[in-house]
Amino acid sequence: MSGLRAGTFPEAAVRERARVGAGAAFPALEDYGRALFGAPDAGSSGGPPGDELDAARLVPPVFVPERLEKLIDLAREPLHGDVDLGAEVGGFTSPLPVYLSAFGSTQVASADLGRAAGAQAGALGVPMVIGENVVPVNGYGRLAGGGGRSLLGRISAYAEAVPDGVGGVVVQQSTEDADAEVWNLVYSDPSARPLLDSGRLGFELKVGQGAKPGLGGLTVVSSADGDRLSEQFAVEPVFGAESGRVLRCASPGTFTEEILRQQIRLMRNNFPRARVWVKLPPGRDVAVAAAVAWEAGADAVTVDGAEGGSGWAPTSFLAGVGLPLAECLRRIAGPAGCLLASGRVWEGLRAAKCLAAGARAVGLGRAALIAVDEDPEAGLTRLVECLALELRLLISALGKYRAGALTPDDLWSPTGWTVPARTPAGTVTR
């Protein structure tokens, strides 16, 4: 180097791209399989200041008529322990307004963490989504007991732990999964029959995701695995031959309003006993897409905010592509069906704000994997127990005693962000 400097320019990033090439569009390669990725945290170096949900506050009223109703019902002063957190989540009964977000075939989730998270989610009785591309990458697992990384291994871990009458498993499918007929495999498998017979099996159509809206799944695999997967996925050697690793790219799928409508109708026709979920990216037309999905018969619509994600994604997408979760919730105000929300949720305050803004339940993604990594036996259980206590304290402070009783009136924002109020008829006042 000549010693040239550019102190007012992102010199280090430019030099990295000059050294590395196309691979510099992604996080550091050595972090793959060791780190979880998503939008930079609010306030961190290079991160956004936080979305409107971070800035908003829950605002308890002075007068609490619902507390008086609860007092009369209990014949004593109600406490936070009297808050009912039970929820109907996409056709499943859950003791909490929480579900486990989709973990796909990325290296972190494909290790034992995916199975451990499933076992703990099952014991908690909260619904769990299994992400895309598990079958093409790790196999279905019907032979030799399935194995922990296979799709059947994850389903079995959950099913063995879940109590009767609660929870549910939702299997996501992408374009490549459709080629592998994943839903057909699960729907006809005797191992999944107890879940199906008890109404606790669902399928999720993945339209997009928060970390990389407009893109399909991206993971890093060895060059040898890349050769094996090249007939199903696009494989690109962006990290250089010396790294021994390649980028595996899944198709994002192609959707119009009519294609989405027909896909959902096809799911309901082909798998009439399974719940139908639809996962949307934080796109500018997210409200229209959600309305189409509910009109076509979806049991739940999941919206990932731009803050969501755990898998591999280009740094430019993590930093600046997609609507924040708060804006998604504002645009979908007055949901016509079960709305599920995810995006940097890990504690009770952000969860309560999402519920007040119209979500029926919130998803735990990165938080769940970190908790299970901390303690594979009980980390997720303890994380959810803490979140549940916070929710009960917050909801009772608002003078309410059901998770579903929160409304936009319980929110105040210094930025002027508001969620239009819902009328009794379900319409939105703006």
Buried (B, 14 or more C-beta within 10 A) or exposed (E): EEEEEEEEEEEEEEEBBEEBEEBBBBBEBEEBBEEBBBBBEBEEEEEBEBBBBBBBEBEEBEEBEBBEEBBEEEEEEBEBEBBBBBBBBBBBBBBBBBBBBBBBBBBBBBBBBBBBBBBBBBBBBBBBBBBBBBBBBBBBBBEEEBBBBBBBBBBBBBBEBBEEEBBBBBBBBBBBBBBBBBBEBBBEBEBBEEBBEBBBBBBBBBBBBBBBBEBBBBBBBEBEBBEBBEEBBEBBBBBBEEBEBBBBBBBBBEBEBEEBBEBBEEBBEEBEEBBBBBBBBBBEEBBBBBBBBBEBEBBBBBBBBBBBBBBBBBBEBBBEBBBBBBBBBBBBBBBBBBBBBBBBBBBBBBBBBBBBBBBBBBBBBBBBBBBBBEBBEBBBBEBBEBBBEBBBBBBBBBBBBBBBBBBBEBBEBEEEBBBBBBEEEEEBEE
